[in-house]
């Protein structure tokens, strides 16, 4: 069993995994689904759903398939309640849109947060939680 048991994938990584079948984010997501507990909150799932509704993704995958992906993720994740009224842990992310993932990481007591964007990995490690790229995640769980 991998040392990483509870993992969070940010929206950009999930979107990449949904849209690009042959990609490192897709491989990382498949590995997480088979060997880890994928964690989410209502807020992070709502963001995923909202992003995948965008028309600009039609050229990669039709809307019905994108909605099916969101439904799959909703069925597979362990949902955590995140109290957004509590003060956020420091340090804050330079992109406020990523703060819900940090709050979720604390609430879920996550073993890792996987992100392909540039704002979260610069915090690695954050409050003792590794922030990994999809490729780094794959290296650690294989």
ZISUL-V326902 format. One record per residue. N is the residue number from 1. RES is the residue in one small letter. D_FIRST is the distance of its C-alpha to the first C-alpha in whole Angstrom. Layout:
# ZISUL-V326902
n/res/d_first
N/RES/D_FIRST
N/RES/D_FIRST
This chain:
# ZISUL-V326902
n/res/d_first
1/x/0
2/x/4
3/x/7
4/x/8
5/x/8
6/x/12
7/x/14
8/x/17
9/x/19
10/x/23
11/x/26
12/x/26
13/x/23
14/x/23
15/x/27
16/x/26
17/x/23
18/x/26
19/x/29
20/x/27
21/x/25
22/x/25
23/x/24
24/x/21
25/x/21
26/x/20
27/x/18
28/x/16
29/x/16
30/x/15
31/x/12
32/x/12
33/x/13
34/x/11
35/x/7
36/x/9
37/x/12
38/x/15
39/x/18
40/x/21
41/x/25
42/x/28
43/x/29
44/x/27
45/x/27
46/x/30
47/x/30
48/x/28
49/x/31
50/x/34
51/x/33
52/x/32
53/x/35
54/x/37
55/x/40
56/x/39
57/x/36
58/x/38
59/x/38
60/x/34
61/x/33
62/x/36
63/x/36
64/x/35
65/x/32
66/x/31
67/x/31
68/x/29
69/x/26
70/x/27
71/x/27
72/x/24
73/x/22
74/x/24
75/x/22
76/x/19
77/x/19
78/x/18
79/x/22
80/x/23
81/x/26
82/x/27
83/x/31
84/x/32
85/x/35
86/x/34
87/x/34
88/x/32
89/x/30
90/x/31
91/x/31
92/x/32
93/x/31
94/x/34
95/x/33
96/x/34
97/x/32
98/x/29
99/x/29
100/x/28
101/x/24
102/x/25
103/x/26
104/x/23
105/x/20
106/x/22
107/x/23
108/x/19
109/x/18
110/x/16
111/x/13
112/x/15
113/x/18
114/x/18
115/x/22
116/x/24
117/x/27
118/x/29
119/x/29
120/x/26
121/x/25
122/x/28
123/x/26
124/x/23
125/x/22
126/x/23
127/x/24
128/x/21
129/x/19
130/x/18
131/x/20
132/x/18
133/x/20
134/x/18
135/x/18
136/x/17
137/x/14
138/x/13
139/x/14
140/x/11
141/x/8
142/x/10
